[in-house]
Amino acid sequence: MRIAVLGTGTVGHALAGKLVELGHEVTMGSRETGNPKGTDWAAAAGPNASSGSFAQAAAMAEVVINATPGTVSLAALSEAGADNLNGKVLLDVSNPLDHSSGFPPALSVCNTDSIAETIQRTFPQARVVKSLNTMNAAVMVDPQRLAGGEHDVFLGGNDPDAKAVVVELLRSFGWRPERIRDLGGLDTARGMEMWLPLWLRIYVQQQGKPFNISIVSED
């Protein structure tokens, strides 16, 4: 599959690297063609890896992954171009964390809206699915590193076929089918994104060690 990963940070590198490892053709997108973070990654990742601008990456892709910070995601996707997103699965892993007032960051959108829903409204022909934003990058692509994979990943979206594509990607990462929790429509992204303030507090107490959510209920 041809996949664009928009974003050259830790999350972008983790997802792009795993996808190449799984045999996909991956283009890492950034604001400018020739961004060293993208070109260096592509040179090291092998023949199925390339880099380019947001627009170049999205144009070649069947699936687009938004791994940019949520506060700049709309600008990044606008640079990618609506025509390059129309009809495509757009997996949004971003979080709208506003660091302008220091730590802990506030959410720039919450309660009655989410960055995922904002993306969907802005690019109505894209098929937006929210997932993987509730954990750090290492756990996203290697769930087996924690508790033998006995923990949970969530997703939400309005397009069942788009969600099915994302589920297959999650399973290829090693997520167990019973641990992939489909919460429903894209409005469920609100809860996924609002988990981040608590996640950050736990992250500090954990001193940066990977952790995740495991749902335990009565039989």
C-alpha positions in Angstrom: 0.0 0.0 0.0 1.2 3.6 -0.7 1.0 5.6 2.6 1.9 9.2 3.4 3.0 10.0 6.9 2.7 13.7 7.4 5.1 14.8 10.2 8.7 14.3 10.9 8.6 14.0 14.7 8.8 11.0 17.0 5.4 9.7 16.0 5.9 10.2 12.3 9.2 8.4 12.4 7.8 5.5 14.4 4.8 5.0 12.2 6.7 5.5 8.9 9.5 3.1 10.0 7.0 0.4 11.0 5.1 0.7 7.8 8.2 0.4 5.7 9.2 -2.7 7.7 5.8 -4.2 6.9 6.4 -3.7 3.2 4.4 -0.5 2.4 5.7 2.3 0.2 5.9 5.2 2.5 6.5 8.9 1.9 7.3 11.1 4.8 5.8 14.6 4.3 7.0 17.8 5.7 6.5 21.5 5.0 9.4 21.7 2.6 10.9 19.3 0.1 14.4 18.4 1.3 13.7 18.7 5.0 16.7 16.8 6.5 14.5 15.0 9.0 12.6 13.5 6.1 15.5 12.9 3.7 17.7 11.4 6.3 15.0 9.0 7.4 14.3 8.0 3.8 18.0 7.4 3.1 18.2 5.1 6.1 14.9 3.3 5.7 15.5 1.7 2.3 14.0 1.6 -1.2 10.4 1.7 -0.1 10.9 5.0 1.7 10.9 8.5 0.3 10.3 12.0 1.5 8.8 15.2 0.1 6.4 18.0 0.8 3.1 17.5 2.4 1.5 17.8 -1.0 3.9 15.4 -2.7 3.4 12.8 0.0 -0.4 13.0 0.0 -0.6 13.0 -3.8 1.1 9.6 -4.0 -0.8 8.0 -1.2 -3.8 5.6 -0.8 -3.8 6.3 2.9 -2.7 9.5 4.6 -1.6 9.6 8.3 -1.7 12.9 10.1 1.2 12.8 12.6 1.6 16.5 12.9 0.8 18.4 16.2 -2.9 19.0 16.5 -2.4 22.8 16.7 -0.9 22.9 13.2 -2.7 20.0 11.6 -5.2 22.1 9.7 -2.3 24.1 8.2 -0.4 21.0 7.3 -3.3 19.3 5.7 -4.2 22.5 3.8 -0.6 22.4 2.4 -1.2 18.8 1.5 -4.2 19.9 -0.5 -7.8 19.0 -0.4 -7.6 17.4 -3.9 -4.9 15.1 -2.6 -7.1 14.0 0.4 -10.4 13.6 -1.3 -11.7 10.0 -1.0 -8.7 8.8 0.9 -8.6 7.3 4.4 -7.1 9.9 6.7 -5.8 8.4 9.9 -5.6 11.2 12.5 -3.2 10.5 15.4 -2.8 14.1 16.5 -3.7 15.8 19.8 -4.6 19.4 20.1 -2.1 20.3 22.8 -1.4 24.0 23.2 1.9 24.5 24.9 1.8 28.3 24.7 1.3 28.7 28.5 3.8 26.0 29.5 3.2 22.7 31.2 0.7 21.2 31.4 -0.5 22.1 28.0 -4.2 23.0 27.5 -6.4 21.5 24.8 -7.0 24.0 22.0 -10.3 22.2 21.2 -12.4 20.0 23.5 -15.7 19.1 25.1 -18.1 19.7 22.2 -15.5 19.3 19.4 -12.2 17.6 18.5 -9.4 18.2 16.1 -10.5 15.1 14.2 -14.0 16.5 13.7 -12.5 19.8 12.7 -10.3 18.1 10.1 -13.4 16.2 8.8 -15.4 19.5 8.5 -12.5 21.2 6.8 -11.9 18.3 4.3 -15.4 16.8 3.9 -14.3 14.4 1.2 -11.6 12.8 3.3 -12.5 9.7 5.3 -11.2 10.6 8.7 -10.6 8.0 11.4 -9.2 8.8 14.8 -6.9 6.3 16.5 -3.5 5.7 18.2 -3.5 9.1 19.9 -3.9 7.7 23.4 -0.4 6.3 23.8 3.2 7.1 23.0 4.9 6.2 19.7 6.7 3.1 20.8 3.5 1.5 22.0 1.6 2.5 18.8 3.8 0.2 16.6 4.8 -2.4 19.2 1.9 -3.3 21.5 3.6 -6.5 22.5 6.2 -4.6 24.5 3.5 -4.1 27.3 1.7 -6.8 29.1 2.0 -9.2 26.2 -0.3 -7.0 24.2 -3.2 -7.2 26.7 -4.1 -3.5 26.5 -6.3 -1.4 24.3 -6.3 0.9 21.3 -9.4 2.9 20.3 -10.8 4.2 17.0 -13.7 6.2 15.8 -15.0 7.4 12.5 -18.0 7.9 10.3 -17.0 5.6 7.4 -17.1 1.9 8.2 -14.9 1.0 5.2 -12.3 3.5 6.3 -12.3 2.1 9.8 -11.8 -1.4 8.4 -8.6 -0.2 6.6 -7.3 1.3 9.9 -8.2 -1.9 11.8 -6.1 -3.9 9.3 -3.2 -1.5 9.8 -3.5 -1.9 13.6 -3.6 -5.6 13.4 -0.4 -5.6 11.2 1.3 -3.5 14.0 0.5 -6.4 16.4 -2.7 -5.2 18.0 -5.0 -8.1 19.0 -8.5 -7.9 17.4 -10.2 -8.1 20.7 -8.1 -5.2 22.0 -9.1 -2.9 19.1 -12.0 -0.9 20.5 -14.3 0.7 17.9 -16.0 3.4 19.9 -18.4 4.5 17.1 -18.6 7.8 15.2 -15.9 10.5 14.8 -17.5 12.4 17.7 -15.8 9.8 20.0 -12.5 11.5 19.1 -13.5 14.1 21.8 -13.0 11.6 24.6 -9.8 10.1 23.0 -8.3 13.6 22.8 -9.5 14.7 26.3 -7.6 11.7 27.8 -4.3 13.5 27.0 -4.2 15.8 30.1 -4.4 12.8 32.4 -2.0 10.8 30.1 0.6 13.6 30.5 0.3 13.5 34.3 0.8 9.7 34.4 3.7 10.1 31.9 5.5 12.4 34.3 4.9 10.0 37.2 6.1 7.1 35.0 9.3 9.1 34.2 8.7 8.6 30.5 8.3 4.8 30.7 5.7 3.5 28.2 2.2 2.6 29.5 -1.3 2.3 28.1 -4.9 1.7 29.0 -6.3 -1.8 29.6 -10.1 -2.1 30.0 -11.1 -4.5 32.7 -14.8 -5.3 33.3 -17.0 -7.8 35.1 -17.8 -11.0 33.2 
